[in-house]
Every structure is written in C-alpha cells, then in structure tokens.
Amino acid sequence: MSEEKGCVWSVERTPIGPLLLAATGLGLVSVVFHAERRRVPAALSGLARGLGARPAPSPGDHPVLTEAAEQLAAYFAGRLRVFELALDWSLASGFTERVLRELAAGVPLGSVVSYQDLARRVGEPGAAQAVGAAMGANPLPVVVPCHRVVASDGGIGGFGGGLETKRRLLALEGVLPSPLF
C-alpha cells in the first residue's frame, strides 16, 4: 500500500457531535458526522471500499489529523474563517468533484449559495438536482461547506448531517439566528 493511499483516522468531539476524520498521505480525505462508537465500523468500511485501503487508527500524532482537529476547534470557537488543509479528493470525481471544489473556493463563511447558482457556476445551469446529489456525496462536510448550499426559494434544503446540524453550522457562521435553546 502506498503512503498516499494508507489511511488513518480519529474521532474528534465537536459542538455538533463526534466527527470521524480520516487522512491519507495526500491530505484530509473524509469527515463523517455522528461518529458515535456504534457507527464507526460502518464508516470505516465505507472508507475501505472507497479508497481500496483499510483505515487504521491514528497513532495520535498524524500531522494532517492534528491540523484538521486544531482548525475544526478554531472554527467552532469562531476564530477560523477559512480552512487551510491539504485535501485528498480521492472520494469525489467528475461533476461532484467540480461542484465541491467550486463550493470550497467560492462560497466563503457567512454566505450561502443556492443549488441552482452553484450549478450555473460549474457551467451546468440545468443541474440543480445533480448539485444536491453532489452535496449528499460530499466526503468532506464542514471543511468543504455543503451546509452553505440552500434552496432557491429560501428554504434550508437538505443535509447529510441532519437539518439541525445544518442550522447550527449556519448559525455559527452568522447566516441564521442562533437557536434560543
């Protein structure tokens, strides 16, 4: 197994629940919501299928995972506006990768974009539903901010991490009011 495709993982506690972070020698490759102990084996199986390599627990000092955890902590504390992490795009390809790269580069913290507008930005104006599918396939949520994609009619849209998580992320970024309780 090459160093680039070897995969290590850890689980980080965050205000939106535990996140499983996985990295290869190329960078952060996956962020998985709701990484409670009972859900981790299924997430790791999915990573193994997607990468063709069995993920191993991090020895605790993996530079990509350490940096990702530090940046996530700063983001949730309101001190980080832009993630600056090496990303491994191995789990995205084609249209999905194009859409996710545009999202990461072109939709800053504190703003949102509609599925339709994001489709236009990648040169596929009729592909709003396909953009929705790409958001659902995002292997790097939070870091590649699919929570910033909303419906054209002003609705919040869907979210793989759950609508409450999407609302909390948008409130953290100042797009929605913070929940009262």
Protein Blocks (a to p, Z undefined) as FASTA:
>chain_A
ZZklpccddddddfkbpadddddfkbcfbdcehiafklmmmmmmmmmmmnopacdddehi
afklmmmmmmmmmmmnopafbdcddddfklgghjllmmmmmmmmmmcghiacdfklmmmm
nopaklmmmmmmmmmmombghjlccklpccfkopabjafkbjklmmmmmmmnomaccdfZ
Z
